[in-house]
Every structure is written in C-alpha cells, then in structure tokens.
Amino acid sequence: MGGVVVTDISRAEGAVVDALARHGVATVHEAMGRTGLAGPSLRPIQQGVRIAGTAVTVVGQPGDNLMIHAAVEQVRPGDVLVVTTTSPSVDGAFGDLFATALKARGVRGLVTTTGVRDTQDLRDMDFPVWAAAVFSQGTVKATGGSVNVPVIVEGVRVEPGDVVIADDDGVVVVPQDRATEALTAAEARAAKEEADRAAYAAGTELSLDRKGLRSLLSELGVEYTTQAEYRRGR
C-alpha cells in the first residue's frame, strides 16, 4: 500500500498562532461562528494546559504507527502533530519515545484519534496530548500511509498548516487562510466577555438584562408566577 509524504507545506503565521492560543478553544470556536470544533472523544491526558500550533497531519492504517515515524522528519518548531487512521483504531500508537523526538524538534503537542500510552511519562516531560483513548496495546510498522495531506479528525477537516488549538475544553481547528480573521473575532469576543464579567462581578446587572433576554422570554410565552399560583394551576 502506497502513500505520500508532502515536504513543503505552508504554515499559518507564528505570531497569529500564538495570539490565538491566548484565547482558547471555547472563545475561538464561538468567534468563528461555532465552527472548527472537533468531537468530544479527543480528551487531554493532562489538565491546565493550552497550546496552539500549526498542523502536521498523519493518516495511517489501524494498529500501525509507521507514518508517525515518517512525520517526525517533517515537523518544525511550533507544529502540532495531528494523527488519524483510515478506520477507527485506539491501539497505543504513540508513547514517550515519539514525544521525546518531537519535543526535541520543537513540536508543541499531539492530537490523535488513536490511543496513547506512557501517559505518566508524557505528563512528566510536559508533552501535551489529546487522544481518543489511553490504551497500552502495541502497534506494528508494516503499511504505508500519508503525511501532510488533508484529514478528518472527529468531524473536522484539518489541512496541513492549519492552526490547531487545544486545552481542557477540547480541540478547535482554524483554517490557515482564516487565522487572522479568527484572531480579530476572538479578540472582540474576549473584550465583550471581559465587560460582561466585570458587570456580573460587581453585581450591577443580570445577564437577562445585559443580553436583552427578558423580551425574548416574553415572545416565547414564558410567564412569571408565584409558587402559590403555580400550585393552584394558575
């Protein structure tokens, strides 16, 4: 079985990637019109970590990690390795040896639809991982696949060089050609949320009023009543 390794991908601008990381998954997802969010099976093996980087993609065969070995040669500082397989597999295709090699090359983390192992070692070495499973089942190196081609990861298309943001809330992907637009929208959303937060912390406004939701409740036929009236069936 053949495949392809693309060696000269373009990448999103580093300063934009780093700025997007400061906003996190939820803010960026909302700012982009609720797009780009990968499904909930991708969970962090650590807590309190947020990363953003440019995608180097891998698609391999189930139970086979040969193409991850090939991908190590293609990564650059600031990348995030994004791994999937041609059909579902949660075998432990990634562990501390891969992480050691990738960290030495400046990779910021891993997002994978497969399983991972050596999770305590990965946490100890500060190599962040978002995976579909933790599973010690070993893999082989026997079949071809591809590196730096478009892949689908938990319902989201990832192109090589796209921005991948990951934190405790999951994983979101920003297309490379929308990175600056997404940053502008995220900054605006963050500023609005900060103003909301200050108002709520001061106790001066309720979200019902600040967001103009009282009229919506009325339009939807939601009525206010006392407990006594409710118990009497109004």
LINPE-V97640 format. One record per backbone hydrogen bond with DSSP energy under -0.5 kcal/mol. NH is the residue of the N-H (numbers start at 1). CO is the residue of the C=O. E is the energy in kcal/mol with one decimal. If there is no record, write none. Layout:
NH CO E
NH CO E
This chain:
6 4 -0.5
6 147 -2.3
7 5 -0.5
12 161 -1.7
17 13 -2.2
18 14 -2.5
19 15 -1.8
20 16 -2.4
21 17 -1.7
22 18 -0.9
22 19 -0.6
23 20 -1.4
24 20 -1.1
27 23 -0.6
28 24 -2.0
29 25 -2.7
30 26 -2.3
31 27 -2.6
32 28 -1.8
33 30 -1.8
34 29 -1.9
35 29 -0.9
38 171 -2.7
39 154 -1.7
42 39 -1.3
43 41 -1.1
43 131 -2.6
45 129 -2.0
51 166 -2.6
53 164 -1.9
54 78 -1.7
55 162 -2.6
56 80 -2.1
57 55 -0.5
58 82 -2.3
59 146 -2.6
60 84 -2.0
64 61 -1.7
65 140 -2.2
68 65 -0.9
69 65 -1.3
70 66 -1.5
71 67 -1.8
72 68 -1.5
73 69 -0.6
73 70 -0.6
74 71 -1.6
75 71 -0.9
75 72 -0.6
78 106 -2.6
79 76 -1.9
80 54 -2.6
81 109 -2.2
82 56 -2.9
83 81 -0.5
83 111 -2.7
84 58 -2.1
86 60 -2.1
92 137 -2.0
93 91 -2.2
93 115 -1.1
94 115 -0.6
99 95 -2.0
100 96 -2.4
101 97 -2.0
102 98 -2.7
103 99 -2.9
104 100 -1.7
105 101 -0.8
105 102 -0.7
106 103 -1.8
107 102 -2.3
108 79 -3.3
109 79 -0.5
110 128 -1.9
111 81 -2.8
112 130 -2.6
113 83 -2.1
115 91 -1.8
116 133 -1.6
117 94 -2.5
122 118 -2.4
123 119 -2.3
124 120 -2.6
125 121 -2.0
126 123 -1.4
127 122 -2.5
128 108 -0.5
128 126 -0.6
130 110 -2.4
131 43 -2.4
132 112 -0.8
132 114 -1.5
133 114 -1.0
135 116 -1.9
135 133 -0.6
140 63 -2.7
144 1 -0.6
146 59 -2.5
147 4 -2.4
148 57 -2.8
151 158 -2.2
153 151 -0.5
153 156 -3.1
154 152 -0.5
156 153 -1.5
158 151 -3.2
159 157 -0.5
161 55 -2.7
162 159 -2.3
163 174 -2.7
164 53 -3.1
165 163 -0.5
165 172 -2.8
166 51 -2.4
167 170 -2.2
170 167 -1.9
172 165 -2.6
173 36 -2.4
174 163 -2.9
175 173 -0.5
178 175 -2.1
179 176 -1.1
182 178 -3.0
183 179 -2.1
184 180 -2.3
185 181 -2.2
186 182 -2.5
187 183 -2.5
188 184 -1.9
189 185 -2.3
190 186 -2.7
191 187 -2.1
192 188 -2.0
193 189 -2.6
194 190 -2.1
195 191 -1.8
196 192 -2.3
197 193 -2.8
198 194 -2.2
199 195 -2.0
200 196 -2.6
201 197 -2.6
202 198 -1.8
203 199 -0.7
203 200 -0.6
204 199 -1.5
205 199 -0.8
209 206 -0.6
210 206 -2.9
211 207 -2.3
212 209 -1.1
213 208 -2.8
214 208 -0.9
217 213 -2.2
218 214 -1.9
219 215 -2.5
220 216 -2.0
221 218 -1.7
222 217 -2.7
230 226 -2.3
231 227 -2.5
232 228 -1.8
233 230 -1.3
234 229 -3.5
